[in-house]
């Protein structure tokens, strides 16, 4: 039996009032990603927000020596957008 994805699997989307959710629904798109896929690079202008439903998004900070350090993980309780990173 195939797994059915539902935007309300994301807790932020799930708590919206029904009218607000219905207004947003036509703008939502299911995006299948593989582990290690990059959503954005530092300095990149992003026009979308991401609402994980059955995955996690890891935010990494690139150090001066070229290594990277994980600074946050976002699961189905949250969302990711460039505005979030920039404050």
KEMIGU-897935 format. One record per residue: residue number from 0; residue in three letters; x, y, z of N, C-alpha, C in turn. Coordinates in Angstrom, 1 decimal. Example, Ala and Ser with C-alpha at 12.3 -4.5 7.8 and 13.67 -1.06 7.14 Angstrom:
    k    r     n.x     n.y     n.z    ca.x    ca.y    ca.z     c.x     c.y     c.z
    0  Ala    13.2    -5.7     7.8    12.3    -4.5     7.8    13.2    -3.3     7.8
    1  Ser    12.8    -2.2     7.1    13.7    -1.1     7.1    12.9     0.0     7.9
//
This chain:
    k    r     n.x     n.y     n.z    ca.x    ca.y    ca.z     c.x     c.y     c.z
    0  Unk     0.8    -1.2     0.0     0.0     0.0     0.0     0.9     1.3     0.0
    1  Unk     0.7     2.2    -1.0     1.6     3.3    -1.0     1.3     4.3     0.1
    2  Unk     2.4     5.0     0.5     2.3     5.9     1.6     1.6     7.2     1.1
    3  Unk     0.6     7.7     1.8    -0.1     8.9     1.4     0.5    10.1     2.2
    4  Unk     0.9    11.1     1.5     1.4    12.3     2.2     0.3    13.3     2.3
    5  Unk     0.2    13.9     3.4    -0.8    14.9     3.7    -0.1    16.1     4.3
    6  Unk    -0.4    17.3     3.7     0.3    18.5     4.3     0.1    18.7     5.8
    7  Unk    -1.0    18.2     6.3    -1.3    18.3     7.7    -0.5    17.4     8.6
    8  Unk     0.4    16.6     8.0     1.4    15.8     8.7     2.4    16.8     9.3
    9  Unk     2.5    18.0     8.8     3.4    19.0     9.3     2.5    19.7    10.4
   10  Unk     3.0    19.8    11.6     2.3    20.3    12.8     1.9    21.8    12.6
   11  Unk     2.7    22.6    12.0     2.4    24.0    11.8     1.2    24.1    10.8
   12  Unk     1.2    23.4     9.8     0.1    23.4     8.8    -1.2    22.8     9.5
   13  Unk    -1.0    21.8    10.3    -2.1    21.2    11.0    -2.9    22.1    11.9
   14  Unk    -2.3    23.1    12.5    -3.0    23.9    13.5    -3.6    25.2    12.9
   15  Unk    -3.4    25.4    11.6    -4.0    26.5    10.9    -5.5    26.4    11.0
   16  Unk    -6.2    27.5    11.1    -7.7    27.4    10.9    -8.0    26.9     9.5
   17  Unk    -9.1    26.2     9.4    -9.4    25.6     8.1    -9.5    26.6     7.0
   18  Unk   -10.0    27.8     7.2   -10.0    28.8     6.1    -8.6    29.2     5.7
   19  Unk    -7.7    29.3     6.6    -6.3    29.7     6.3    -5.6    28.5     5.5
   20  Unk    -5.9    27.3     6.0    -5.3    26.2     5.4    -5.8    26.0     3.9
   21  Unk    -7.1    26.2     3.7    -7.7    26.1     2.4    -7.1    27.2     1.4
   22  Unk    -6.8    28.4     2.0    -6.2    29.4     1.2    -4.8    29.1     0.8
   23  Unk    -4.1    28.4     1.6    -2.7    28.1     1.4    -2.6    26.8     0.5
   24  Unk    -3.5    25.9     0.6    -3.4    24.6     0.0    -3.1    24.6    -1.5
   25  Unk    -3.7    25.5    -2.3    -3.3    25.5    -3.8    -1.8    25.8    -4.0
   26  Unk    -1.2    26.4    -3.1     0.2    26.9    -3.3     1.2    25.8    -2.7
   27  Unk     0.7    24.8    -2.1     1.6    23.7    -1.6     1.9    22.7    -2.7
   28  Unk     3.2    22.3    -2.6     3.6    21.3    -3.6     4.4    20.2    -2.9
   29  Unk     4.2    19.0    -3.2     4.9    17.9    -2.6     6.3    17.8    -3.3
   30  Unk     7.3    17.8    -2.5     8.7    17.7    -3.0     9.4    16.5    -2.4
   31  Unk     9.8    15.5    -3.3    10.5    14.3    -2.8    12.0    14.6    -2.8
   32  Unk    12.6    14.5    -1.7    14.1    14.7    -1.6    14.8    13.5    -1.1
   33  Unk    16.1    13.4    -1.5    16.9    12.3    -1.0    17.8    12.8     0.1
   34  Unk    18.3    11.9     1.0    19.2    12.3     2.0    20.4    13.0     1.3
   35  Unk    20.8    14.2     1.9    22.0    14.9     1.3    21.6    15.9     0.3
   36  Unk    20.4    16.0    -0.2    20.0    17.0    -1.1    20.1    18.4    -0.4
   37  Unk    20.5    19.4    -1.2    20.7    20.8    -0.7    19.5    21.6    -1.1
   38  Unk    18.9    22.3    -0.1    17.8    23.2    -0.4    18.2    24.6    -0.7
   39  Unk    19.3    25.0    -0.1    19.8    26.4    -0.3    21.2    26.4     0.1
   40  Unk    22.0    27.4    -0.6    23.3    27.7    -0.2    23.4    29.0     0.5
   41  Unk    24.4    29.3     1.2    24.5    30.6     1.9    24.5    31.7     0.9
   42  Unk    23.7    32.7     1.2    23.6    33.9     0.3    22.6    33.7    -0.8
   43  Unk    22.1    32.5    -1.0    21.1    32.3    -2.1    19.7    32.8    -1.7
   44  Unk    19.1    33.5    -2.6    17.7    34.0    -2.4    16.7    32.8    -2.7
   45  Unk    16.0    32.5    -1.7    15.0    31.4    -1.8    13.6    32.0    -1.8
   46  Unk    12.8    31.5    -2.7    11.4    32.0    -2.9    10.4    31.1    -2.3
   47  Unk    10.8    30.0    -1.6     9.9    29.0    -1.1    10.1    28.8     0.4
   48  Unk     9.1    28.3     1.0     9.3    27.8     2.4     9.1    26.3     2.3
   49  Unk     9.7    25.6     3.2     9.6    24.1     3.3     9.0    23.7     4.6
   50  Unk     8.0    22.8     4.5     7.3    22.3     5.7     7.5    20.8     5.7
   51  Unk     8.5    20.2     6.4     8.7    18.8     6.4     7.5    18.0     6.9
   52  Unk     7.2    16.9     6.3     6.1    16.1     6.8     6.6    14.7     7.3
   53  Unk     7.6    14.2     6.7     8.1    12.9     7.2     9.6    12.8     7.1
   54  Unk    10.3    14.0     7.3    11.7    14.1     7.2    12.2    15.1     8.1
   55  Unk    13.5    15.4     8.0    14.1    16.4     8.8    15.1    17.2     7.9
   56  Unk    15.1    18.5     8.2    16.0    19.4     7.4    17.1    19.8     8.4
   57  Unk    18.3    19.6     8.0    19.5    20.0     8.8    20.1    21.3     8.3
   58  Unk    20.4    22.2     9.2    21.0    23.5     8.8    22.5    23.4     9.2
   59  Unk    23.4    23.7     8.3    24.8    23.6     8.5    25.4    25.0     8.4
   60  Unk    26.5    25.2     9.1    27.2    26.4     9.0    28.6    26.0     8.5
   61  Unk    29.1    26.7     7.4    30.4    26.3     6.8    31.4    27.2     7.6
   62  Unk    32.4    26.5     8.1    33.5    27.1     8.9    34.6    27.6     7.9
   63  Unk    35.4    28.5     8.4    36.4    29.1     7.5    37.4    28.1     7.0
   64  Unk    37.6    27.0     7.7    38.5    25.9     7.2    37.9    25.0     6.2
   65  Unk    36.6    25.3     5.8    35.9    24.5     4.8    35.0    23.4     5.4
   66  Unk    35.2    23.1     6.7    34.4    22.1     7.4    33.0    22.7     7.7
   67  Unk    32.1    21.9     8.0    30.7    22.4     8.4    30.3    21.8     9.7
   68  Unk    29.4    22.6    10.4    28.9    22.2    11.7    27.4    22.3    11.6
   69  Unk    26.7    21.3    12.1    25.3    21.3    12.2    24.8    22.3    13.3
   70  Unk    23.8    23.1    12.9    23.4    24.1    13.9    21.9    24.0    14.3
   71  Unk    21.2    23.2    13.5    19.7    23.1    13.8    19.2    21.9    13.0
   72  Unk    18.1    21.4    13.5    17.4    20.3    12.8    15.9    20.7    12.8
   73  Unk    15.2    20.7    11.7    13.8    21.0    11.6    13.0    19.8    11.2
   74  Unk    12.0    19.4    11.9    11.2    18.2    11.6     9.8    18.7    11.2
   75  Unk     8.9    17.8    11.4     7.5    18.1    11.0     6.8    19.0    12.0
   76  Unk     7.5    19.5    13.0     7.0    20.5    13.9     7.3    21.9    13.4
   77  Unk     8.0    22.1    12.3     8.4    23.4    11.9     8.5    23.6    10.4
   78  Unk     9.2    24.7    10.0     9.4    25.0     8.6    10.8    25.6     8.4
   79  Unk    11.2    25.7     7.2    12.5    26.3     6.8    12.2    27.3     5.7
   80  Unk    12.8    28.4     5.9    12.9    29.4     4.8    14.1    30.3     5.1
   81  Unk    14.6    31.0     4.1    15.7    31.9     4.2    15.4    32.9     5.3
   82  Unk    14.2    33.4     5.4    13.9    34.5     6.4    14.2    33.9     7.8
   83  Unk    13.9    32.6     8.0    14.1    32.0     9.3    15.6    32.0     9.6
   84  Unk    16.5    31.8     8.7    17.9    31.7     8.9    18.4    33.2     9.1
   85  Unk    17.9    34.1     8.4    18.4    35.5     8.5    17.8    36.2     9.7
   86  Unk    16.8    35.6    10.3    16.2    36.3    11.5    15.1    37.2    11.1
//
